Amino acid sequence: MKNKKKKVHNMKSTTGENDVVQNISPMKVVVSHLICVIALGSSFWMAHNVYSINLIHNPAHTLRLLSLIHIPVVILIYSSFRKDKNQNSYLKAVARGLLALPVGAVVNALGAIALGAPVGTLYFLRTLNWSLLMSAFTFVPAASVYGSSWGSWHRIYAQTKPIGSIDYMICLPAHAAVIGAWFGAWPMPLDWERTWQEWPICVTYGAIIGYLVGMLASICSSVFHVPHLHMKGD
């Protein structure tokens, strides 16, 4: 009964010996996602109103501004939900997020190129800034929370089996961003001769839309699914 009164539940799960259910209140999930949304919205607002640029006509510069604003917010928020807080300090979690940023960027860039993204000096800055933003959507949250815990990474990304509200916060937006980027790439090869079809404009819009949908899904999961996990655990 006492565990039900706690906002954060740490208990052994049935999925593995080292898997720990990490839950936070639905309100914290909403606030965390809302801050990330505000950061994205603010970056678009600054791009349009302060620097007079936009994603369609100035993709590289706009993506850089999005990354500069959104990435620090993501690292600072998810580092507060780090695993084993008694052993891992907040600064260590922040450092893990920063280290994961370039690694995730390389993985996203290579994945995009393997699927047909253009290469060359003309697209280098576009791909670089896009991959950094995608890393913030996919790799950075997991690194800030779980560090190098292979079991947690495998559970979230390979098995897609989140076991707590923090898992849902990481897993659903990340998967949705990748799926959104994939759907966003569909118009690129079509012969419409539109500016927004160039790499990585429509892919970025698709990733952002997917990211937002994933956030909404994780909020719904924390409200409707996590209480069921609490009852099961108790």
Number of C-alpha atoms within 10 A of each C-alpha: 7 6 13 13 8 12 13 15 18 17 15 14 17 12 13 11 9 12 17 19 23 21 25 17 17 20 12 14 22 18 12 17 21 15 15 20 17 13 21 20 15 15 22 20 15 17 20 14 11 10 12 11 18 18 20 17 12 14 24 22 18 25 27 19 20 24 23 16 18 23 24 16 19 22 24 17 18 24 29 16 20 25 19 12 13 7 9 15 15 18 13 15 26 25 17 22 29 18 15 23 25 18 16 22 24 17 15 23 21 15 13 19 13 10 11 11 17 16 10 8 8 9 16 13 16 20 27 19 24 27 28 27 28 28 26 26 27 27 25 33 32 30 28 30 29 24 24 13 14 10 14 24 19 12 18 21 18 10 10 15 15 20 22 23 28 24 25 27 26 25 26 26 26 29 20 24 27 21 16 24 25 18 16 22 24 13 15 20 11 9 8 10 10 11 12 18 20 19 19 28 25 24 26 24 19 23 29 24 19 25 26 22 17 23 28 19 17 26 23 17 18 27 17 12 16 22 18 11 17 16 10 9 16 10
